[in-house]
Amino acid sequence: MSGYLNTLFFGIYPYIALVVLIVGTIVRYDREPYTWRSGSSQLLRRKQLVWGSVLFHVGVLVIFFGHLIGLLTPIAIFDALGISHTAKQLLAIIAGGVAGVMAIVGATMLVHRRLFDARVRATSSNSDTAIIILLWIQLALGLATIPISLQHLDGHEMVRFMTWAQGIFTFNMDASSYVADASPIFKAHLFLGLTILLLFPFTRLVHMLSAPVRYLWRPGYQVVRERNRRAQANRIAAE
């Protein structure tokens, strides 16, 4: 890949994706709050949905937070904790591999259900189908990077991507140079991941930001139907 394209895809495109992610999400929540949901088809082929959904969501959550912590935690912190690059690389391969297999098995079940069940297909939008297929491809690319990572157990490849990700968030204009010589599979994985972030505000993925955590600390309340009680009291008084 030429230096210009490498800079475009991994030096400029990340900022485009992040800006669209943030601004698009805010605008959609403000202008179209009633679309801020995940359309449900749970009454159709429920057993396959439950298994596929659990495997997919658990796997993706582990992968998401693993990438978030692994890529954005300064290397100095791992060094201070005595975690070697090799140990971190092995942890990423094992934990990421298990979570990736769970997620792609779940995604496969969800894709099969959405494409081959006529009733589910009829209730699905094109964007719903497209995004789950993109996520399946992204998971497959992630798993395809494991054999390459096994060839670099010294952690060199891992440090390369940590430096790139942290460079993006610290506005290092040379960040793209850190992944210039990376494997094409890694580059495809990075590019598709950025594209999913770009598409995030326009798909059902926004529902992941609507976890009802506020209910954990919201005080309880009791609904009292005053009108019915008053009407009953008036009837009793009239009798």
C-alpha positions in Angstrom: 0.0 0.0 0.0 1.4 3.4 -1.0 2.3 5.9 1.7 -0.6 8.2 0.5 -3.2 5.5 0.9 -1.8 4.4 4.2 -2.1 7.9 5.5 -5.6 8.3 4.1 -6.9 5.0 5.6 -5.1 5.0 8.9 -4.2 8.6 9.5 -7.2 10.6 8.2 -10.1 8.1 8.0 -10.0 7.4 11.7 -10.9 11.0 12.5 -13.7 11.0 9.9 -15.1 7.9 11.4 -14.9 9.2 15.0 -16.4 12.6 14.1 -19.3 10.9 12.3 -19.7 8.5 15.2 -20.0 11.2 17.8 -21.9 13.9 15.9 -24.2 11.4 14.1 -25.1 9.7 17.4 -25.9 12.9 19.1 -28.0 14.2 16.2 -29.9 11.0 15.9 -30.7 10.9 19.6 -31.9 14.5 19.5 -33.9 14.4 16.2 -35.1 10.8 16.0 -35.3 9.5 19.6 -38.0 7.0 18.7 -35.7 5.2 16.3 -33.2 4.7 19.1 -34.0 1.0 19.6 -33.3 -2.5 18.4 -36.3 -3.9 16.4 -37.4 -7.1 18.0 -38.3 -10.3 16.3 -38.1 -12.5 19.4 -41.5 -14.1 18.8 -40.1 -15.7 15.6 -37.8 -18.6 15.9 -37.1 -17.7 19.5 -34.7 -20.5 20.5 -32.2 -19.8 17.8 -32.4 -16.1 18.6 -31.7 -16.6 22.3 -28.7 -18.8 21.8 -27.3 -16.7 18.9 -27.9 -13.4 20.8 -26.3 -14.6 24.0 -23.2 -16.0 22.3 -22.9 -12.9 20.1 -23.4 -10.3 22.7 -21.2 -11.9 25.3 -18.4 -12.5 22.8 -18.6 -9.0 21.4 -18.6 -7.3 24.8 -15.4 -9.2 25.8 -13.8 -8.3 22.5 -14.8 -4.6 22.7 -13.5 -4.0 26.2 -10.5 -6.1 25.5 -9.6 -3.9 22.5 -10.5 -0.8 24.4 -8.2 -1.6 27.3 -5.5 -3.3 25.3 -5.1 -0.6 22.7 -5.6 2.5 24.7 -3.8 1.7 28.0 -0.3 3.3 27.9 2.5 0.7 27.5 4.2 2.2 30.6 1.3 1.0 32.8 1.7 -2.6 31.7 5.5 -2.3 32.3 4.9 -0.9 35.7 2.5 -3.8 36.6 5.2 -6.2 35.4 3.1 -7.5 32.5 5.4 -8.4 29.7 4.6 -7.9 26.0 4.6 -11.6 25.5 2.2 -12.2 28.4 -0.2 -9.5 27.1 0.0 -10.9 23.5 -0.8 -14.4 24.8 -3.7 -13.1 26.9 -5.1 -11.2 23.9 -4.8 -14.3 21.7 -6.5 -16.7 24.1 -9.2 -14.4 25.5 -9.8 -12.8 22.2 -9.8 -16.2 20.4 -12.4 -17.7 22.8 -14.6 -14.6 22.7 -14.2 -14.3 18.9 -15.4 -17.9 18.4 -18.4 -17.4 20.7 -19.3 -14.2 18.8 -18.9 -15.6 15.3 -20.9 -18.7 16.2 -23.7 -16.4 17.6 -23.4 -14.1 14.6 -23.7 -17.1 12.2 -26.9 -18.2 13.9 -28.3 -14.7 13.7 -27.4 -14.3 10.1 -28.8 -17.7 9.2 -32.0 -16.8 11.1 -32.3 -13.4 9.4 -31.6 -14.7 5.8 -33.3 -18.1 5.8 -36.4 -17.6 7.9 -39.0 -15.9 5.6 -40.9 -14.4 8.5 -37.8 -12.9 10.1 -36.5 -11.7 6.7 -39.8 -10.0 6.1 -39.5 -8.0 9.4 -35.8 -7.1 8.8 -34.6 -3.9 7.2 -31.7 -3.9 4.7 -29.5 -2.0 7.2 -30.2 -4.7 9.9 -29.1 -7.4 7.6 -26.1 -5.5 6.3 -24.7 -4.6 9.7 -24.8 -8.2 11.1 -23.1 -9.4 7.9 -20.4 -6.7 8.3 -19.9 -7.7 12.0 -19.6 -11.4 10.9 -16.9 -10.4 8.4 -15.1 -8.3 11.0 -15.1 -11.2 13.5 -13.8 -13.5 10.8 -11.0 -11.1 10.1 -10.2 -10.8 13.8 -9.9 -14.6 14.1 -7.7 -14.6 10.9 -5.2 -12.4 12.7 -4.5 -15.0 15.4 -2.1 -17.2 13.3 -0.1 -14.0 12.4 0.0 -12.9 16.1 1.3 -16.4 17.0 4.3 -15.7 14.8 5.1 -12.5 16.9 4.8 -13.7 20.5 7.4 -11.0 21.4 4.6 -8.6 21.3 6.0 -6.4 18.6 2.8 -6.4 16.5 0.7 -5.7 19.5 2.9 -2.7 20.5 2.6 -1.4 16.9 -1.2 -1.2 17.0 -1.2 0.2 20.6 1.1 3.0 19.4 -1.1 3.6 16.4 -4.4 3.8 18.4 -2.9 6.0 21.1 -1.4 8.2 18.4 -4.8 8.7 16.9 -6.2 9.9 20.2 -3.3 12.1 20.9 -3.4 13.7 17.4 0.0 12.3 16.4 0.2 13.2 12.7 2.6 10.3 12.1 0.3 7.6 13.7 -0.4 6.0 10.3 3.3 5.2 9.9 3.2 2.7 12.8 0.9 0.3 10.8 2.5 0.9 7.4 4.1 -2.5 7.3 1.4 -4.4 9.1 -0.2 -7.5 7.5 -3.0 -6.9 5.0 -5.3 -8.9 7.2 -4.7 -6.6 10.1 -5.2 -3.6 7.9 -8.5 -4.9 6.6 -9.5 -5.6 10.2 -8.7 -2.0 11.2 -10.4 -0.5 8.2 -13.6 -2.4 8.6 -13.6 -1.6 12.3 -13.4 2.1 11.5 -16.2 1.7 8.9 -18.5 0.1 11.5 -17.8 3.0 13.8 -18.7 5.3 10.9 -22.0 3.4 10.2 -22.9 3.1 13.9 -25.2 6.1 14.2 -27.3 5.0 11.2 -28.0 1.4 12.3 -29.6 -0.5 15.1 -26.2 -0.6 16.9 -27.1 2.6 18.7 -29.3 0.4 21.1 -26.1 -0.6 22.8 -25.9 2.9 24.3 -29.4 2.5 25.8 -28.7 -0.1 28.5 -31.1 0.8 31.3 -28.4 1.2 34.0 -30.2 4.2 35.5 -32.8 1.7 36.8 -30.1 0.4 39.2 -30.2 3.5 41.3 -33.7 5.0 40.5 -35.9 5.1 43.6 -39.0 2.9 43.6 -42.4 4.3 43.1 -46.0 3.2 43.4 -48.7 4.0 40.9 -51.9 5.1 42.6 -55.1 5.4 40.6 -56.8 8.2 42.4 -59.6 8.7 39.9 -60.8 5.1 40.4 -60.7 5.4 44.2 -62.6 8.7 44.2 -65.3 7.3 41.8 -65.7 4.2 44.0 -66.0 6.4 47.1 -68.6 8.6 45.4 -70.7 5.5 44.5 -70.6 4.2 48.0 -71.6 7.6 49.4 -74.5 7.8 46.9 -75.8 4.4 48.1 
